[in-house]
Amino acid sequence: MKKWRLSAKSRAFSAVVRRGGFAPLRHAPAGAVTDEVGPMEQHSIKVIARIRSDFKTKFGVPRQSGLVEALRARIVFEPEYRNADALRGIEGFSHLWLIWQFSEAVRQGWSPTVRPPRLGGNTRMGVFATRSPFRPNNLGLSSVRLLGVEQTREFGTVLHVGGADLMDGTPIFDIKPYIPYGDCHPDATGGFTDTAGDFLLNVSFPPALLSLLPEDKRDAAIGVLSHDPRPSYQRSPERVYGLSFAGYDIRFTVEENILTVKEVLKK
């Protein structure tokens, strides 16, 4: 029996998402036999919305959703999906799942192992055993609290959410309700994250500097800082770090488990 082989061009898989989605779907001819491992199809996926958050850069974005509940963000739908009927009934749910793209981590190729920050950045684990952004399809999954549903003239229906771990402008591919009876697993185990230790820092934020931030951003800023936004390989107590948050540059140092804010500048 003659085997049909995919050309090199057909085997190439691009993880780069265009504004309208991934490259068009490509199939092998019906009945063809290949010696490839797994399907080599490319599926179209569309951006339905983008998030508007206080993080203009990825530095400082919480490593998981829900860690900093005080964070506030808006989900603004793309024009094609600004249909109120698509959100009918969503206000009855307290939490949502967001499926999105690590848009700042898109690259050619992928690695089967990565270095999780919770393990100090030196130990390699399998990419599918982590939530690393460096994945074959660069997809992220976040659970956020639904705070409100707003009807606007400019953007149609806008969702207000809390606890999001997404950079401003991140493309969202889908939104699903969080369903407690199916999504909550009280007996779940967390693998290596259960024994990775606590990364919380004590934050020293002088009142005079804290007062420079808008009142509704202060708790969120302290929460973000307490979760140690530094890269795992940077631990110098002399180094001054800068967190871009809500239009401000928050500069700080860390010594042992104490983070001290040194300066707050309006950008």
LUMLO-364617 format. One line per 4 residues: number of its first residue (from 1); their letters; for each residue x, y, z negated of C-alpha. Coordinates in pm, 1 decimal, decimal comma. Layout:
<recs>
NUM) a) X:Y:Z  ...
</recs>
This chain:
<recs>
1) mkkw) 0,0:0,0:0,0  142,7:333,5:101,5  191,9:582,9:-176,2  102,6:946,8:-129,4
5) rlsa) 355,1:1178,4:-297,2  299,9:1536,4:-401,4  532,0:1787,9:-246,7  766,2:1986,7:-466,4
9) ksra) 548,5:2290,3:-413,1  240,3:2101,4:-527,9  416,4:1973,3:-838,8  517,4:2319,6:-955,1
13) fsav) 296,1:2445,6:-1234,5  289,5:2815,0:-1308,4  191,2:2929,8:-1658,1  164,0:3290,8:-1548,3
17) vrrg) -190,7:3418,9:-1573,9  -305,2:3674,6:-1324,5  -575,1:3916,8:-1422,8  -835,9:3684,8:-1279,5
21) gfap) -683,2:3369,4:-1429,2  -448,3:3086,4:-1340,7  -358,7:2982,5:-986,5  -638,6:2815,9:-783,2
25) lrha) -732,2:2453,4:-842,2  -522,3:2208,8:-643,8  -607,5:1839,9:-594,7  -441,5:1537,3:-438,8
29) paga) -636,9:1395,3:-143,5  -921,9:1163,4:-242,4  -801,4:811,2:-306,2  -433,6:909,5:-310,0
33) vtde) -197,0:719,7:-537,3  84,0:908,8:-707,2  368,7:805,2:-933,9  340,6:1124,2:-1137,8
37) vgpm) 266,5:1106,4:-1511,0  -63,9:1277,9:-1583,0  -275,8:1505,8:-1362,7  -105,8:1778,9:-1163,1
41) eqhs) -411,8:1997,9:-1120,4  -421,8:2372,0:-1168,7  -746,7:2513,5:-1297,1  -883,6:2863,7:-1268,8
45) ikvi) -948,0:3040,3:-1599,8  -1077,7:3394,6:-1638,6  -1015,4:3665,3:-1893,5  -1353,6:3744,3:-2047,6
49) arir) -1241,4:4004,5:-2301,6  -946,5:4176,3:-2464,5  -887,0:4254,6:-2827,4  -816,1:4603,5:-2955,3
53) sdfk) -605,7:4575,4:-3270,3  -357,2:4779,8:-3473,0  -54,5:4588,6:-3339,1  105,8:4746,5:-3032,7
57) tkfg) 400,6:4505,4:-3058,2  419,9:4144,1:-3175,4  642,7:4228,9:-3473,9  429,8:4207,9:-3785,6
61) vprq) 135,3:4021,6:-3634,6  32,6:3764,4:-3899,3  151,7:3413,4:-3816,6  -200,3:3275,6:-3862,2
65) sglv) -549,7:3417,2:-3844,9  -728,7:3485,0:-4171,9  -411,8:3552,0:-4371,7  -485,4:3925,1:-4391,2
69) ealr) -861,9:3960,3:-4417,1  -837,6:4340,8:-4437,6  -723,8:4362,0:-4073,1  -987,7:4503,8:-3839,4
73) ariv) -1013,3:4464,4:-3461,6  -1262,6:4496,4:-3176,9  -1334,2:4253,0:-2895,9  -1412,7:4444,1:-2575,9
77) fepe) -1551,3:4242,1:-2287,3  -1438,5:4272,8:-1928,9  -1698,5:4445,6:-1704,7  -1813,6:4115,6:-1549,0
81) yrna) -1907,1:3979,4:-1892,0  -2076,0:4282,6:-2046,9  -2408,9:4108,3:-2061,0  -2589,5:4125,9:-2394,5
85) dalr) -2765,8:3797,6:-2323,9  -2431,3:3614,0:-2337,1  -2408,2:3705,9:-2707,1  -2768,0:3638,0:-2804,4
89) gieg) -2770,7:3473,5:-3148,7  -2404,2:3535,2:-3229,1  -2489,2:3761,7:-3523,3  -2609,0:3453,8:-3712,0
93) fshl) -2253,4:3322,3:-3747,5  -2001,3:3447,4:-4002,8  -1690,3:3332,0:-3813,3  -1582,7:3283,2:-3453,1
97) wliw) -1318,2:3085,5:-3268,2  -1113,8:3283,0:-3016,5  -926,0:3106,6:-2736,3  -663,5:3341,0:-2596,9
101) qfse) -327,0:3373,0:-2429,0  12,7:3440,8:-2585,1  60,8:3702,9:-2314,0  401,7:3809,3:-2445,7
105) avrq) 533,5:3452,2:-2444,5  461,0:3350,7:-2083,2  768,5:3201,7:-1922,5  866,3:2946,6:-1661,3
109) gwsp) 908,5:2596,7:-1797,5  862,0:2475,1:-2153,2  1048,9:2293,9:-2430,1  917,4:1981,4:-2607,4
113) tvrp) 1056,1:2110,3:-2938,7  1042,0:2448,8:-3111,9  1169,0:2600,0:-3438,5  877,7:2691,9:-3669,6
117) prlg) 934,7:3006,5:-3880,7  797,7:2830,3:-4189,8  1091,8:2590,6:-4172,3  1343,1:2874,4:-4163,6
121) gntr) 1383,8:2879,6:-3786,3  1653,2:2608,6:-3788,1  1452,9:2283,8:-3785,1  1302,8:2158,4:-3460,7
125) mgvf) 953,6:2009,4:-3443,6  743,0:1890,7:-3153,0  564,7:2178,5:-2981,4  229,0:2000,5:-3014,6
129) atrs) 287,9:1961,3:-3390,2  319,0:2341,1:-3427,3  135,5:2660,4:-3339,6  431,6:2809,9:-3157,2
133) pfrp) 346,3:3059,0:-2879,3  596,0:2886,0:-2649,5  366,4:2620,4:-2509,1  301,9:2474,5:-2163,0
137) nnlg) -17,9:2680,1:-2123,3  52,9:2956,5:-2380,0  -292,3:2922,8:-2535,5  -373,8:3045,4:-2884,5
141) lssv) -663,9:2955,2:-3114,2  -780,8:3184,2:-3393,8  -1064,9:3182,6:-3643,8  -1188,8:3533,1:-3724,7
145) rllg) -1467,6:3677,5:-3936,2  -1750,1:3843,7:-3743,2  -1810,9:4178,7:-3911,3  -2057,3:4333,3:-3671,9
149) veqt) -2207,7:4354,4:-3325,1  -2216,8:4702,8:-3175,6  -2394,5:4825,5:-2863,5  -2190,2:5095,6:-2688,3
153) refg) -2252,4:5301,4:-2375,0  -1896,8:5269,5:-2247,6  -1814,6:4903,9:-2315,8  -2150,4:4733,5:-2364,5
157) tvlh) -2161,0:4492,2:-2658,2  -1848,7:4508,4:-2876,1  -1766,8:4258,1:-3150,2  -1600,6:4379,4:-3470,3
161) vgga) -1387,5:4111,8:-3635,7  -1162,5:4071,3:-3938,7  -845,5:3873,2:-3997,7  -734,1:3852,3:-3633,9
165) dlmd) -372,0:3763,6:-3554,7  -365,7:3908,1:-3202,9  -162,3:4188,7:-3050,9  -349,8:4480,7:-2899,7
169) gtpi) -467,4:4403,4:-2546,8  -437,9:4025,7:-2581,2  -652,8:3850,7:-2316,2  -930,5:3629,2:-2452,0
173) fdik) -1052,8:3333,7:-2246,0  -1343,1:3213,1:-2457,6  -1537,5:3273,6:-2778,3  -1717,5:3002,3:-2972,8
177) pyip) -1902,2:3009,5:-3305,6  -1737,2:2851,9:-3608,8  -1972,2:2578,4:-3730,6  -1904,1:2477,2:-4093,7
181) ygdc) -2049,6:2125,3:-4076,6  -1821,4:2033,2:-3788,3  -1521,9:2264,6:-3823,7  -1457,0:2252,9:-4198,7
185) hpda) -1242,8:1962,9:-4324,1  -1176,7:2000,4:-4700,8  -963,0:1685,0:-4708,9  -733,1:1793,4:-4423,1
189) tggf) -355,7:1774,9:-4464,5  -115,9:2036,6:-4331,1  189,0:1834,9:-4230,3  517,8:2018,9:-4281,9
193) tdta) 331,6:2341,7:-4366,8  218,6:2188,6:-4697,0  576,4:2176,0:-4825,1  731,2:2471,8:-4644,0
197) gdfl) 713,0:2704,8:-4941,3  549,8:3040,9:-5004,9  658,3:3337,3:-4791,3  466,5:3603,6:-4983,4
201) lnvs) 659,3:3913,3:-5086,8  588,5:4169,7:-5356,5  530,9:4502,0:-5181,4  654,0:4826,5:-5335,3
205) fppa) 470,3:5101,5:-5146,0  524,0:5443,2:-5310,4  187,4:5622,8:-5346,9  317,1:5932,1:-5165,4
209) llsl) 401,6:5720,8:-4861,2  88,1:5506,6:-4879,5  -125,1:5822,0:-4876,7  10,5:5901,7:-4528,4
213) lped) -185,1:5609,0:-4386,6  -559,9:5636,1:-4320,1  -746,4:5504,1:-4623,3  -910,4:5223,9:-4428,4
217) krda) -571,0:5094,1:-4310,6  -385,6:5080,1:-4642,9  -496,6:4738,2:-4768,2  -430,4:4584,9:-4427,4
221) aigv) -81,5:4736,8:-4409,7  8,4:4603,7:-4754,1  -131,3:4263,1:-4659,5  76,2:4247,6:-4341,1
225) lshd) 392,9:4347,6:-4525,1  332,6:4094,6:-4803,3  345,5:3811,7:-4548,6  705,4:3899,8:-4458,2
229) prps) 702,6:4013,1:-4093,5  1079,0:3964,5:-4054,9  1217,2:3699,0:-3819,0  1324,4:3393,8:-4016,9
233) yqrs) 1688,9:3441,0:-3915,2  1712,8:3799,6:-4047,5  1758,4:3825,2:-4424,1  2001,2:4113,9:-4473,8
237) perv) 1897,4:4335,3:-4771,2  2071,1:4635,7:-4610,0  1876,4:4620,3:-4288,6  1589,9:4865,5:-4235,8
241) ygls) 1296,5:4717,9:-4043,6  1025,3:4905,9:-3860,7  662,8:4790,0:-3840,0  445,4:4957,4:-3578,2
245) fagy) 94,9:4953,0:-3724,3  -218,0:5159,1:-3655,1  -21,5:5438,0:-3490,1  241,4:5461,1:-3765,7
249) dirf) 599,1:5341,3:-3800,3  641,6:5183,6:-4143,4  1009,1:5138,7:-4233,0  1111,9:4901,6:-4510,2
253) tvee) 1385,2:4688,7:-4661,7  1364,7:4349,1:-4832,4  1580,3:4226,2:-5118,4  1506,8:3884,0:-5261,1
257) nilt) 1124,5:3874,9:-5283,0  1061,9:4251,0:-5301,3  973,0:4456,2:-4993,1  1021,5:4829,9:-5040,5
261) vkev) 871,1:5084,5:-4804,4  1121,3:5363,2:-4731,7  944,5:5582,3:-4477,4  612,4:5624,6:-4295,2
265) lkk) 613,8:5816,7:-3967,1  322,1:5912,5:-3744,7  392,0:5793,2:-3391,5
</recs>
